[in-house]
Amino acid sequence: MYHFRDNIEGLARFISEDGKTGFINEELQVVIFAKHDFVAPFRGGKALFCDGCTLKGEGEHPELIGGKWGLINKTGKIIRGPTTRAKLKN
C-alpha cells in the first residue's frame, strides 16, 4: 500500500510499506523508487533527502535530526551529498 503526498512540479511523493519515500508522475507511474528515509517536495528541479534521520517532536511538522543529507534531481540521481545537514547548507 502506498500513501500519497503532495504533487509539486509534476511529481507526487509516496511512502512505501517499508517507510521509504519515492515519487510518481501524473500518470501514477513510479519515476523515482522509494529508497530514502525522507525526501522533501521538489523545488527548482531538486529535492532534499535524508537517510538515517529520525523524527524529533510531534505534530504536523516534527524536526528531522541526524542522518546523511543530500539533493536529488527529477530522475532520482544524487547531485549533492550525502553529507551532514550542516555541510549541505554551505
N, C-alpha and C positions, 0 to 999 in steps of 0.2 A: 504494500500500500504506500502511496506517495502522498505527502502533504504539500500542497502548492502554496507558494508565496507570491509576492508582488511581480508585476510584469513591467519591466523598465528596459528601454532600448531594444524591445522586441524579444526579450528573454525573461522567463519567469523562473525563480528559484523553486526547487523542490527538495524535500528531505526524504531520504530513503529509509527503509526499515531499520538499517543499522545506524541511523542518525547522521549520515554524511549529507552534504549539500551539493546539488548539481543544478543544471539549467535545462529547460525545454524551450523550444521556439513556439511561435503562434500556431503551428500545426500539431502541437503536442509531441513533437519528436525530441528525444534527448539529444542535445548538442554538446553538452559538457557532462560527462559522467559524474555521479556523486562520489567524490573521493576526499573532500576536505571537511574538517570538523565544522567550519563556519565559512561562509562566503557572503560578503555584502552585495547589494544590488550593483549592477554596472553603472558607471558614471564616466562618460567620455571614452567608452570602449575598454575600460579597465575595471576590475573588481578586486577588492581587498579580500584576502583569505587568511585563515589561520588553521594550523594543525597542532593538536596537543593543548589547545587553550581550554580554559574552564570558565563556567559562569559564576560570577560573584554577585549576590544580591537577588532580589525577587522583583516581580512586577513585569511591566511591558518591555523595559529596557535595562536588563541586567548588564553588568560590565563583564567583558571578556578579559581574562588575565592569563599571562604566561604563554607558552607555546611558541611556535615559529610562524612568522608572518610574511606575506608576500603579495604580489599582484599577478593576476592572470588576465589574458586577453579573451576575446569572444570565442576563441577556439579551445580555451582551457589551458593554453600554453603559459607556463610561468615566465613572466617577463621581468620580475624583480623578486629577489629573495630565494629561498626562505631565510629569514634573519629574525632578530628580535624586533619587537614593535618599535622600540625607541630608535633603533638604527634605520628602520624603514622610513620613519618620519623625516630623517635627514637627507 
